[in-house]
Amino acid sequence: MIIDELKTLVASYIKDNLFDSADLGLGGNATSPSATSLDVPLGLTLTPTITKSDLNVLEVKVSVDGNSIQGKVIRELGLFNGSDLVYRINFDGVGPFSTTEVLELFVLLEVE
């Protein structure tokens, strides 16, 4: 069993070191554990905002303006460490977007 101090340290490590970029995609298939990229990446280089909202809970926010995703339906989010995909989530499609809209996606991660 992980004690609270280790949960806090692992969450802090993830916040400070793990996710340095994000990308969105059009694919929505289930995630394979061996996946190395998004199903249908848009090729955006987005910077996630990561906050530690509790001792062991992280909130990752990814924002993109409509100019980058105009007319697209977004179905997947990937978080990267360098060029390595370390987290991917697929979801029901949102969009299409106009140039005046902003898409904000939030991911909550809990270290247990």
PEQUI-V670563 format. One record per helix or strand. SS is the DSSP state (H for helix, E for strand). FROM is the first residue (numbers start at 1). TO is the last residue. Records with the same first field share a line. If there is no record, write none. Layout:
# PEQUI-V670563
SS = FROM-TO  FROM-TO
This chain:
# PEQUI-V670563
H = 4-18  66-69
E = 21-25  41-41  46-46  49-52  57-65  70-70  73-81  84-95  97-97  102-110
